[in-house]
Amino acid sequence: MKYIGIMSGTSLDGIDAVLCEFGVENKLQVLAKISLPFESQLQQDLQALLRSFSCHLKEFGELEVRLAINYAQAVQQLLNNARIAPQEVNAIGCHGQTVFHDPYNQYPFSLQLVDGNKLAQLTGINVVCDFRRMDMAYGGQGAPLTPVFHHYFLSSNRTRVVLNLGGIANITILDPNTSKVIGFDTGPANCLIDLWVQDKFGVEYDKDGLLATQGKIIPTLLERMLKDEYFNLPAPKSTGKEIYHLEWIKQQLLADNQTDATDHDVLRTLVELTAKTVSDAICAYVKPSEVEGIYACGGGAYNKFLLEQIAKNSSIAVRTTQELGIDVDQLEAIAFAWFAKRRIEKLPANYESVTGASQKCILGALYEVC
């Protein structure tokens, strides 16, 4: 059974798409994979939306269609590379582009942009999207969802921690001694780091963390940041860029009288914030000596300095999911291919222990080709 998974994260670094074949007993084979940048103007418009969290309804509607067109282009290239016809693919699992996530509202919701109708029409393949809101309808956070995939495909006879370093960091603790899976968002990862280097250094990201290595931690600023209420919330919990954005950094600097701090020092402090919150979250549930390793994925897995600081703070070896046979760039896309499979087979794809939902749910809305 062949499925395509599509993922574009809050870092807006592009579209990851994979073609997977799933067999019995969780056999997984990646037949083809690609990573494509967004069309330039689309990326700029999405960045503007995620900075202001407002736009005209006309622009909002157009963004969904434009995203579908970009996703369809990725699918077409993927199929061409694999030399496979659309009719050979059971379905596409498309996460869509998260633009707002608020599970704590009086009316909790999570919003991912994509026109599933248009994506199905353009590709000729059935599409599954809108994965989060059924979980939320049953009282869950709607995120993170990937711990279910981690449990099925990355578990071992030793305790492992899977760490996704996207715009937001989330962890999955895979303990073979219990059937209960623990997973939640620990807080900001690339979102604050990327926004700071884009604003102050004029580059998209801090390659290997080299800019951060030139700075020093500002202890009082770090202490203030760590007092943010999210870090003390009990799991299940999730968060997003609607909380952790450039203005949040500026507010922290102003409150700590650090508006004259060097850009490198602020960046170094932001790296430490991510490293410490990730490490504290992990060590609240496991003893470092009992953990085989932390396996990182997502864009932050390329930030060598960040991984070093997580290892230092947690006293646990940090590796990448590449060592487990799954590309760090493609893990989430593979997961959503599998979620599409679960939806087609009408099987649940959430864990109550992770999202806080009152029950297991079949996730995703199905858009069928006419």
TIVEXMAR-414211 format. One record per residue (C-alpha): residue number from 0; residue in three letters; x, y, z. Coordinates in pm, whole numbers, plus 50000, padded with zeros to 5 digits. Layout:
> n:res:east:north:up
> NUM:Ala:X:Y:Z
...
//
This chain:
> n:res:east:north:up
> 0:Met:50000:50000:50000
> 1:Lys:50150:50328:49886
> 2:Tyr:50086:50660:50057
> 3:Ile:50228:51010:50020
> 4:Gly:50297:51232:50320
> 5:Ile:50337:51609:50302
> 6:Met:50464:51833:50581
> 7:Ser:50554:52201:50602
> 8:Gly:50648:52325:50945
> 9:Thr:50618:52658:51123
> 10:Ser:50978:52741:51029
> 11:Leu:50850:52782:50670
> 12:Asp:51171:52639:50529
> 13:Gly:50982:52446:50261
> 14:Ile:50778:52138:50178
> 15:Asp:50884:51784:50265
> 16:Ala:50710:51509:50070
> 17:Val:50761:51133:50079
> 18:Leu:50622:50832:49898
> 19:Cys:50598:50536:50136
> 20:Glu:50500:50175:50108
> 21:Phe:50361:50015:50424
> 22:Gly:50361:49640:50470
> 23:Val:50261:49402:50748
> 24:Glu:50403:49430:51100
> 25:Asn:50488:49798:51058
> 26:Lys:50719:49739:50765
> 27:Leu:50803:50076:50612
> 28:Gln:50987:50158:50293
> 29:Val:51047:50510:50165
> 30:Leu:51028:50485:49787
> 31:Ala:51100:50850:49711
> 32:Lys:51146:51177:49898
> 33:Ile:51190:51543:49813
> 34:Ser:51227:51875:49991
> 35:Leu:51119:52180:49795
> 36:Pro:51124:52549:49888
> 37:Phe:50795:52734:49888
> 38:Glu:50723:52955:49590
> 39:Ser:50895:53279:49695
> 40:Gln:50591:53507:49719
> 41:Leu:50390:53240:49899
> 42:Gln:50665:53203:50158
> 43:Gln:50675:53580:50211
> 44:Asp:50298:53597:50252
> 45:Leu:50297:53309:50501
> 46:Gln:50580:53472:50696
> 47:Ala:50384:53796:50708
> 48:Leu:50076:53612:50835
> 49:Leu:50275:53433:51106
> 50:Arg:50426:53761:51220
> 51:Ser:50103:53960:51236
> 52:Phe:49844:53681:51277
> 53:Ser:49603:53883:51067
> 54:Cys:49507:53913:50702
> 55:His:49208:53992:50481
> 56:Leu:48965:53702:50435
> 57:Lys:49035:53717:50061
> 58:Glu:49407:53663:50124
> 59:Phe:49328:53386:50371
> 60:Gly:49118:53195:50118
> 61:Glu:49375:53244:49845
> 62:Leu:49654:53114:50068
> 63:Glu:49475:52780:50104
> 64:Val:49451:52741:49727
> 65:Arg:49809:52859:49669
> 66:Leu:49935:52609:49925
> 67:Ala:49742:52330:49753
> 68:Ile:49905:52425:49422
> 69:Asn:50254:52421:49580
> 70:Tyr:50185:52089:49751
> 71:Ala:50056:51943:49423
> 72:Gln:50376:52047:49248
> 73:Ala:50573:51860:49514
> 74:Val:50354:51551:49464
> 75:Gln:50399:51562:49088
> 76:Gln:50776:51583:49118
> 77:Leu:50773:51301:49372
> 78:Leu:50571:51077:49140
> 79:Asn:50796:51163:48846
> 80:Asn:51107:51073:49045
> 81:Ala:50955:50742:49153
> 82:Arg:50803:50674:48808
> 83:Ile:50470:50593:48968
> 84:Ala:50125:50691:48841
> 85:Pro:49877:50871:49070
> 86:Gln:49643:50570:49048
> 87:Glu:49902:50359:49232
> 88:Val:49882:50579:49543
> 89:Asn:49612:50506:49801
> 90:Ala:49602:50856:49949
> 91:Ile:49795:51169:50040
> 92:Gly:49831:51265:50406
> 93:Cys:49881:51643:50416
> 94:His:49930:51819:50747
> 95:Gly:49876:52164:50599
> 96:Gln:50040:52486:50717
> 97:Thr:49974:52569:51081
> 98:Val:49894:52938:51121
> 99:Phe:49733:52936:51466
> 100:His:49709:52682:51746
> 101:Asp:49513:52763:52061
> 102:Pro:49405:52465:52272
> 103:Tyr:49356:52687:52581
> 104:Asn:49088:52914:52438
> 105:Gln:48728:52905:52561
> 106:Tyr:48667:52760:52215
> 107:Pro:48984:52556:52149
> 108:Phe:49098:52526:51789
> 109:Ser:49395:52458:51565
> 110:Leu:49415:52601:51215
> 111:Gln:49612:52440:50932
> 112:Leu:49579:52593:50587
> 113:Val:49531:52378:50276
> 114:Asp:49251:52329:50029
> 115:Gly:49212:51951:50034
> 116:Asn:48961:51966:49750
> 117:Lys:49205:52144:49520
> 118:Leu:49495:51919:49618
> 119:Ala:49288:51610:49532
> 120:Gln:49176:51761:49201
> 121:Leu:49528:51863:49097
> 122:Thr:49695:51534:49188
> 123:Gly:49419:51288:49106
> 124:Ile:49477:51125:49446
> 125:Asn:49247:51112:49750
> 126:Val:49363:51352:50021
> 127:Val:49345:51331:50401
> 128:Cys:49406:51654:50595
> 129:Asp:49271:51839:50902
> 130:Phe:49421:51583:51139
> 131:Arg:49409:51779:51463
> 132:Arg:49056:51896:51519
> 133:Met:48880:51568:51588
> 134:Asp:49119:51509:51877
> 135:Met:49039:51860:52000
> 136:Ala:48667:51794:51965
> 137:Tyr:48714:51522:52226
> 138:Gly:48899:51752:52464
> 139:Gly:49253:51695:52340
> 140:Gln:49528:51940:52255
> 141:Gly:49540:51822:51894
> 142:Ala:49918:51811:51927
> 143:Pro:50167:51667:51917
> 144:Leu:50044:51383:51697
> 145:Thr:50371:51217:51593
> 146:Pro:50429:51032:51925
> 147:Val:50186:50765:51798
> 148:Phe:50405:50713:51491
> 149:His:50721:50715:51708
> 150:His:50572:50442:51928
> 151:Tyr:50485:50216:51635
> 152:Phe:50807:50257:51439
> 153:Leu:51089:50370:51672
> 154:Ser:51036:50176:51996
> 155:Ser:51312:49954:52131
> 156:Asn:51385:49730:52427
> 157:Arg:51559:50030:52584
> 158:Thr:51417:50370:52670
> 159:Arg:51447:50619:52388
> 160:Val:51351:50984:52357
> 161:Val:51251:51118:52016
> 162:Leu:51302:51494:51994
> 163:Asn:51151:51697:51712
> 164:Leu:51322:52034:51678
> 165:Gly:51095:52226:51447
> 166:Gly:50968:52575:51517
> 167:Ile:50846:52422:51843
> 168:Ala:51024:52138:52023
> 169:Asn:50833:51826:52120
> 170:Ile:50943:51503:52283
> 171:Thr:50823:51144:52288
> 172:Ile:50943:50916:52566
> 173:Leu:50941:50553:52456
> 174:Asp:50977:50335:52765
> 175:Pro:50955:49960:52699
> 176:Asn:50850:49902:53060
> 177:Thr:50516:50078:53018
> 178:Ser:50245:50089:52755
> 179:Lys:50179:50455:52830
> 180:Val:50341:50690:52581
> 181:Ile:50444:51033:52704
> 182:Gly:50474:51314:52454
> 183:Phe:50427:51692:52455
> 184:Asp:50560:52024:52330
> 185:Thr:50843:52143:52553
> 186:Gly:50841:52500:52417
> 187:Pro:51020:52703:52150
> 188:Ala:51297:52555:51938
> 189:Asn:51384:52705:51599
> 190:Cys:51107:52964:51601
> 191:Leu:51276:53209:51838
> 192:Ile:51629:53132:51720
> 193:Asp:51536:53173:51352
> 194:Leu:51335:53489:51407
> 195:Trp:51623:53649:51596
> 196:Val:51889:53569:51336
> 197:Gln:51659:53676:51052
> 198:Asp:51589:54007:51225
> 199:Lys:51941:54083:51353
> 200:Phe:52180:53902:51118
> 201:Gly:51985:53896:50792
> 202:Val:52018:53519:50739
> 203:Glu:51749:53251:50736
> 204:Tyr:51902:53038:51013
> 205:Asp:52212:52997:51227
> 206:Lys:52410:52731:51039
> 207:Asp:52554:52479:51286
> 208:Gly:52487:52733:51562
> 209:Leu:52805:52923:51474
> 210:Leu:52656:53266:51546
> 211:Ala:52536:53149:51887
> 212:Thr:52884:53024:51979
> 213:Gln:53006:53385:51956
> 214:Gly:52778:53496:52238
> 215:Lys:52747:53443:52612
> 216:Ile:52442:53346:52816
> 217:Ile:52272:53638:52990
> 218:Pro:52182:53470:53323
> 219:Thr:51909:53711:53435
> 220:Leu:51745:53706:53094
> 221:Leu:51750:53327:53083
> 222:Glu:51602:53311:53433
> 223:Arg:51322:53548:53332
> 224:Met:51245:53350:53017
> 225:Leu:51231:53025:53211
> 226:Lys:50959:53174:53431
> 227:Asp:50721:53179:53134
> 228:Glu:50407:53004:53253
> 229:Tyr:50404:52746:52972
> 230:Phe:50713:52568:53102
> 231:Asn:50543:52495:53434
> 232:Leu:50220:52363:53284
> 233:Pro:50166:51989:53329
> 234:Ala:50140:51764:53024
> 235:Pro:49942:51712:52807
> 236:Lys:50033:52048:52658
> 237:Ser:50117:52210:52327
> 238:Thr:50209:52555:52200
> 239:Gly:50310:52748:51890
> 240:Lys:50440:53064:51724
> 241:Glu:50132:53259:51827
> 242:Ile:50295:53260:52173
> 243:Tyr:50665:53249:52092
> 244:His:50744:53518:51838
> 245:Leu:50980:53812:51793
> 246:Glu:50772:54042:52011
> 247:Trp:50797:53787:52295
> 248:Ile:51176:53817:52282
> 249:Lys:51159:54196:52284
> 250:Gln:50922:54193:52581
> 251:Gln:51162:53972:52774
> 252:Leu:51456:54201:52693
> 253:Leu:51263:54508:52802
> 254:Ala:51146:54349:53127
> 255:Asp:51504:54250:53212
> 256:Asn:51658:54585:53112
> 257:Gln:51859:54410:52844
> 258:Thr:51767:54621:52543
> 259:Asp:52137:54702:52497
> 260:Ala:52245:54336:52505
> 261:Thr:52450:54221:52208
> 262:Asp:52268:54027:51938
> 263:His:52507:53733:51981
> 264:Asp:52445:53717:52356
> 265:Val:52067:53718:52310
> 266:Leu:52099:53441:52052
> 267:Arg:52317:53235:52283
> 268:Thr:52058:53279:52558
> 269:Leu:51778:53166:52325
> 270:Val:51973:52850:52241
> 271:Glu:52016:52783:52611
> 272:Leu:51645:52839:52668
> 273:Thr:51562:52564:52419
> 274:Ala:51833:52331:52546
> 275:Lys:51731:52370:52909
> 276:Thr:51355:52344:52860
> 277:Val:51398:52034:52643
> 278:Ser:51636:51876:52893
> 279:Asp:51426:51962:53198
> 280:Ala:51117:51815:53031
> 281:Ile:51296:51489:52953
> 282:Cys:51459:51453:53293
> 283:Ala:51126:51506:53467
> 284:Tyr:51019:51164:53333
> 285:Val:51335:50953:53297
> 286:Lys:51671:50897:53461
> 287:Pro:51950:50989:53220
> 288:Ser:52140:50670:53299
> 289:Glu:51843:50460:53181
> 290:Val:51805:50630:52843
> 291:Glu:51966:50483:52533
> 292:Gly:51972:50824:52370
> 293:Ile:51785:51129:52252
> 294:Tyr:51713:51099:51879
> 295:Ala:51665:51438:51718
> 296:Cys:51480:51519:51396
> 297:Gly:51353:51833:51227
> 298:Gly:51553:52132:51111
> 299:Gly:51711:52185:51452
> 300:Ala:51881:51847:51423
> 301:Tyr:52130:52022:51194
> 302:Asn:52219:52276:51462
> 303:Lys:52527:52106:51602
> 304:Phe:52571:52358:51882
> 305:Leu:52209:52322:51998
> 306:Leu:52242:51942:52011
> 307:Glu:52562:51977:52214
> 308:Gln:52385:52200:52467
> 309:Ile:52092:51959:52499
> 310:Ala:52337:51675:52566
> 311:Lys:52520:51889:52821
> 312:Asn:52202:51992:53004
> 313:Ser:52043:51647:53006
> 314:Ser:52353:51425:53049
> 315:Ile:52209:51205:52772
> 316:Ala:52376:51129:52441
> 317:Val:52206:51313:52155
> 318:Arg:52193:51144:51817
> 319:Thr:51960:51185:51520
> 320:Thr:51683:50965:51383
> 321:Gln:51913:50897:51089
> 322:Glu:52071:50630:51313
> 323:Leu:51727:50467:51336
> 324:Gly:51689:50465:50959
> 325:Ile:51462:50769:50922
> 326:Asp:51582:51092:50760
> 327:Val:51569:51387:51002
> 328:Asp:51400:51601:50735
> 329:Gln:51135:51347:50643
> 330:Leu:51014:51190:50968
> 331:Glu:50704:51407:51004
> 332:Ala:50609:51369:50638
> 333:Ile:50640:50990:50675
> 334:Ala:50423:51009:50986
> 335:Phe:50145:51187:50797
> 336:Ala:50161:50932:50517
> 337:Trp:50098:50672:50788
> 338:Phe:49820:50884:50942
> 339:Ala:49650:50888:50602
> 340:Lys:49671:50511:50600
> 341:Arg:49513:50499:50947
> 342:Arg:49231:50725:50827
> 343:Ile:49160:50516:50517
> 344:Glu:49155:50203:50734
> 345:Lys:48936:50383:50994
> 346:Leu:49187:50326:51274
> 347:Pro:49259:50574:51558
> 348:Ala:49575:50785:51541
> 349:Asn:49594:50959:51878
> 350:Tyr:49691:50866:52233
> 351:Glu:49490:51007:52523
> 352:Ser:49808:51015:52735
> 353:Val:49971:51249:52481
> 354:Thr:49696:51489:52373
> 355:Gly:49459:51461:52668
> 356:Ala:49162:51360:52452
> 357:Ser:48888:51166:52628
> 358:Gln:48917:50878:52383
> 359:Lys:49103:50746:52080
> 360:Cys:48985:50906:51756
> 361:Ile:48996:50848:51381
> 362:Leu:49175:51161:51262
> 363:Gly:49156:51349:50935
> 364:Ala:48903:51466:50679
> 365:Leu:48893:51269:50354
> 366:Tyr:48866:51446:50016
> 367:Glu:48798:51195:49741
> 368:Val:48873:51242:49374
> 369:Cys:48558:51268:49163
//
